[in-house]
Amino acid sequence: MRKKYLMTPGPTPIPPEVLLEMAKPILHHRTPQYQAIFKEVNEGLKYVFQTSNDIVTLASSGTGAMEASIVNLLSKGDKAIVIRGGKFGERFAEICSAYGVEVIPIDIPEGNAPQAPIVRDTLAKNPKAKALYVNLCETSSGSVYDIKSIAEITKKTSTVLVVDAISGLGADDIQTDNWGVDIVVSGSQKGLMMPPGLAFLAISQKAWKAMESSTLPKYYFDLKKAKKALDKTDTPFTPAVSLVIGLREALRMIKEETAEKMFARHKKLADATRESVKALGLELFSKSPSNAVTAVKVPAGIDGEKLVKNLRDVHGVTIAGGQDELKGKIFRVAHLGFMEKFDVITAISAIEIGLKELGYKFELGSGVKVAEKMLAEG
Ligand SMILES: *Cc1c(COP(=O)(O)O)cnc(C)c1O
């Protein structure tokens, strides 16, 4: 017997109530029964995305929505500004390049957040840039970006602001309408407590208008087709019925908790995780740490890949390592979605045990002690 603990920034654990919903017999999607569910899900999504804009739901992983935000807005030869501070900023740039869009990169060192002046300058130098692509949480470095200040800049221009909130949604605040974010992209397997397979785009009027002139090729991800169907509470193709039914339950749970308390919970878990790893003598990787995931520098003399592997294969606790150049140099522990205090305490305990086994010198329990102190009440 080995109990498993999933503590990665996607996929994340799924509440039993949601799992049971998804086990129910399939419905046909062109029925009033399914339509009622889809309607409720659309309302629930608007609550989480903090918007009254249309939200398109696609049957794909999050990257499908990233691609949709490019092929529906842009045309070959267009310019797009892309903030690249890690793997997921790079992904936007890669998709742009694949479609012949000219990328104007704003490169920032991994673990840093983009500052408003450089965004303002780049936009001023490239007033023809049709869109600006940025992440809310750059999951690869555990960094949250200040979307509010970026939106203040794009709001006054014709440039469409597209934010990848795939991992950030639900953990790091994003006030789509209040801040003036044009497109917010997300996926199901992170803060929304669902399996992978659904992707979302919240789309403003400014973004819909900008889409009218786009000529990049698209078919399955044609958002105009999706919008036409959405206006009739329908989808152009067969939706992922069981996932949408599961999502209704997950969204009900979020509504019951309230968005305010959900953000407060993520902040509390993130704070406790950061302080606990610091108490172990470890350093955070990010200068702007996200409330979705904590990236931690692997201490000198310790093999970070071995730590992640041992925790998974010997102890049943799955955390994430570093990707690409950060392989072996950081580990990442998520406190995202269906998580509460004992999940953080378990994660810190597992990290302590794993580090001890690899010969790292520290007092066993010193991290857990901090986590328990910080999380005990509430
Ligand atoms: C997970 C993630 C993605 C990729 O999503 P997929 O569902 O794997 O396609 C993109 N961006 C960010 C910030 C992510 O965390």
The ligand as an ORCA input file, in Angstrom:
! r2SCAN-3c Opt
* xyz 0 1
  C       0.465     24.476    -17.088
  C       0.699     25.750    -17.792
  C       0.555     25.864    -19.176
  C       0.327     24.689    -20.074
  O      -0.868     24.178    -19.990
  P      -1.214     22.746    -20.631
  O      -2.514     22.481    -19.976
  O      -0.123     21.808    -20.227
  O      -1.305     22.917    -22.085
  C       0.708     27.100    -19.745
  N       1.009     28.180    -19.015
  C       1.188     28.109    -17.685
  C       1.531     29.340    -16.935
  C       1.029     26.890    -17.039
  O       1.216     26.820    -15.714
*
